[in-house]
Every structure is written in structure tokens, then in C-alpha cells.
Amino acid sequence: MTVAARKPWHKPVLTPHRAGGPNKFGNTRTRAFRTEIDGVSIDSLLERYGSPLFVLSEHRLRENARRLLRSFRTRYPRVRYGWSYKTNYLNAVCSTLHQEGAWAEVVSEFEYDKARSLGVPGSRIIFNGPHKPRKALERAATEGALIHLDNLDELFLLEDVARSLGRTIPVALRLNFDTGYHEAWSRFGFNVESQAAHDAARRVAAAGLLKLTGLHSHIGTFVLDPRAYAAQIKIMAQFMEFAEKETGAHIEYLDIGGGFASRNALQGIYLPPDQAVPSIEQYAETIAQAMMEAVRGRKDWPWLILESGRAVVDDAESLVTSVVGSKRLPDGRKAMILDAGVNLLFTAYWYHHDCQPTRLIDGIPEETVLYGPLCMNIDVMRHSVWLPPLGIGDSLVFNPVGAYNNTQWQQFIEYRPSVVMVHENGEVSEVRTPDTLATMLSQERLPEVLRNPFPQGMPD
Ligand SMILES: *Cc1c(COP(=O)(O)O)cnc(C)c1O
């Protein structure tokens, strides 16, 4: 009697076929693709600069800055804009925004130096942040920067600088308080509810070494409800009244920080960005109304300073990345390995970035997980995205990626790639060259005794 040979067992897999039918928000975008950026073919960019590749749109960047300034200046007459360097401090990005009239908003000595090296005068630098070394404060004070105090130690340090320079230094106080709209950040600046801010203003007046001319606060980031800013302005205006009446200060500006949301899909938010994120005009309308309310009855209107970062740069940059491998995971999901991961796209930790193939791909879209190239389990670009069957060498465009990636990327495991800018006239410039072994090694020093990796006489 013969026993029938057993067939090997395979775990069953169900693969739903979703060919792009509509859901409750409209048509799904499983067949969407993008072949060019501002008229320049993505294939030609990859051919010339390699993959992966960051691509900036000069046009989008300028348009975003113009729209921000236009929507605020048509609603409140005195508006200044400070570009938040930490959001993206590539020189090409900063210079484009300076050409559009933006000042520099910096949060460290390095960023201050970078703004100065680009030719920004000190008088157009807003100096925030919790760590300003004495040398940086001296330079900022001498060059007329807007110094925003974070804590009492810094206040005393700057008073000492004023003493040694022999002149009074204009300053702003960074305030923190609860707007009632979301979690209050209490770690930066002086707290209003506890009166620490009031004490600081009194101290400034009493010592006579500094002169309080401005108020600053940055209530958070990705703030989806414009009314949070109205609440912020109301509290700042009350503080302005206190400082002017009780300490004799004259407040020339209210700086409301950044935090406007960009059109990106924050993880944990169900609605797509088109529906969840207010337009710049909606922020401007609410904020300008609150400012008009705050200045009612005043002889002179304070400047409104904005420090918007992500809302201005995010959609002006894309990351193009190529498929280098694929596999079927044990649970049946399709997985793709890309040549760019969280080393380059730090924000993949908190956004579901939109990503599209760079050509029309036939075939049935499948739920796919996108991994980066790192030998690290956390290196996931998208945990779940519906994509058509891509092959080796196919590429994907991630957008928006302009905010916090070129500053928070890590030189880790892989070389960092080129960044190019597509100009308004269609020309393309490389604005940051890729890492090479030489750039990676340029700061290393190998002691003489370690120069030979395999000294003679050692066992093989
Ligand atoms: C980070 C930061 C900004 C920019 O924030 P966005 O959320 O990118 O608009 C502005 N001001 C200060 C003080 C910041 O720390």
C-alpha cells in the first residue's frame, strides 16, 4: 500500500482586489502618478543626479511666502515674517525666502551664524531658543538682533552683557500660557498664569539695563484650529497692557510664532489634509480680527510677527526614491524596499506622506508596506499604502517633505543624496551635493598608532 505523498503546506493568503473605487471622501488615488516637478521630468532628474533625490520647487516656495504675506497684510497693516531656520536651513531655501522679504528666525548660535553668512543683517534676525551662549548674545546685541528671552538666567546674563557694552539692549520676553485649545507648552519662556512673566517684566524695568519692546510666544505646532491663535493674541494683549501700564514699557511688536499646519497627513488624524487643514487665509482672517480687537484704542499698532515654518516650505519639496527590492511578508502583505528611509525622511515617524509612482503602472493595487534601506526595524516609510505592482528601478515621489527633513536627516548607515532646486525658469541647480566618503571622513582623525588595521605578527 502506498501512502500518497503529502503536498507541502502553504499558509493561505487573501488578497482583496481594490481597483480604485471611491470611498466616502471621493475617488481613491491608487492609480495616481506624477511624472514631473514644475515641468521637469523626474526621470531626467534621476538620470542626472541619481537616486534618492530631494527636489525643491522655487516656484512653490515663493508662491507660499507671497500668499502668506498677502493674506496677512491685506487684513492687518503691520506684518513681518521671520523664516524659521530650523524648519529647513538649506541656503537656497533661506535665500529664496529672504528675497521674498522674510527675516531670519533662529534658535541657536549656529543658525544665527548661518543667517549672517547669508548676508542677513543682525537687525533682521529674531533670536529665539533656550540656549544662547554669552558670545552669541554679545554679537546679537551688538548687531541689533531681536533677542527673545527664555529664562531668568538668560535675562541676568544679557543684563551683564548690557553692562559690559555700556548700553541698554532692547528685548522681548517669550511667554507661555494655556490657550485652552491644546496641550500648553510650558518649557519655553516665562509662564503667564504663575506671574513669572510679570516678574520678569518688572525686573527688566527695575534694573534699567534692558528695554522691553516685544512679546513672543509659539503655542505649538501643526495647530489645526485658528481660534487657538485668537486666544493667544488675547492673552498677549492683556500682558502688553500690564507691561505698559505697570512697568512703563512700550511694546512695538507681538510675535505669535509659527505652527500653522501644512497640507500633510498627520498620523492619527482621520480626515485627509484638504479637509483637516485650514487655508492660510483662514488663519489670517481669525488672527487679524484678534489683532484688530487687541489694538483697539491704541495710538500706535504693534507689528504682528509671524514665524511660520512648515506651512511655507513643506509642499515645496519632494523626495524621489527608487525600489531596490520587494518581498511578500508572512502575513501576506506586499513589502517594498526603497533607497530612502527615515535617515532622510525623519518626518515619516509622524506623517503618512503621500507617495506616487513616477509612471502609470498597470495592475491591481495592493496594500503595501514601504521600508527604507537601513538595517533597522524602525525604518518604515509607510506602514500601509495602496500601490500598484512596482518593480525594481521604479520610483516613487514623496511630497510634502520640505519641513524638518533637510535639517533633521541623519548621516546614518547611508550617504545623504543631492538636493536640487527647479527654478522658475525651468533650469535646475544642485543646491547641496551628495555625501561622499571624503565628506564623511573629513572630521575624523586616526591616531598614528591605529593606522595599520592588521599589524604584523597578529594571528590570522
Ligand atoms: C519651530 C519654531 C517655529 C516654526 O514652527 P512651524 O510649526 O514649522 O511653523 C517658529 N517659531 C519658533 C520659536 C519655533 O521654535
The ligand as a MOL file (V3000), in Angstrom:
LIG
                    3D

  0  0  0     0  0            999 V3000
M  V30 BEGIN CTAB
M  V30 COUNTS 15 15 0 0 0
M  V30 BEGIN ATOM
M  V30 1 C 9.9260 75.6520 15.2790 0
M  V30 2 C 9.5300 77.0520 15.5230 0
M  V30 3 C 8.7950 77.7610 14.5630 0
M  V30 4 C 8.2530 77.1290 13.2980 0
M  V30 5 O 7.2370 76.2040 13.6040 0
M  V30 6 P 6.3140 75.5690 12.4400 0
M  V30 7 O 5.4170 74.6260 13.1970 0
M  V30 8 O 7.2050 74.8410 11.4980 0
M  V30 9 O 5.5630 76.6730 11.7930 0
M  V30 10 C 8.5400 79.0980 14.8190 0
M  V30 11 N 8.9610 79.6970 15.9520 0
M  V30 12 C 9.6660 79.0350 16.9130 0
M  V30 13 C 10.1050 79.7440 18.1200 0
M  V30 14 C 9.9610 77.6890 16.7220 0
M  V30 15 O 10.6300 77.0350 17.6760 0
M  V30 END ATOM
M  V30 BEGIN BOND
M  V30 1 1 1 2
M  V30 2 1 2 3
M  V30 3 2 2 14
M  V30 4 1 3 4
M  V30 5 2 3 10
M  V30 6 1 4 5
M  V30 7 1 5 6
M  V30 8 2 6 7
M  V30 9 1 6 8
M  V30 10 1 6 9
M  V30 11 1 10 11
M  V30 12 2 11 12
M  V30 13 1 12 13
M  V30 14 1 12 14
M  V30 15 1 14 15
M  V30 END BOND
M  V30 END CTAB
M  END
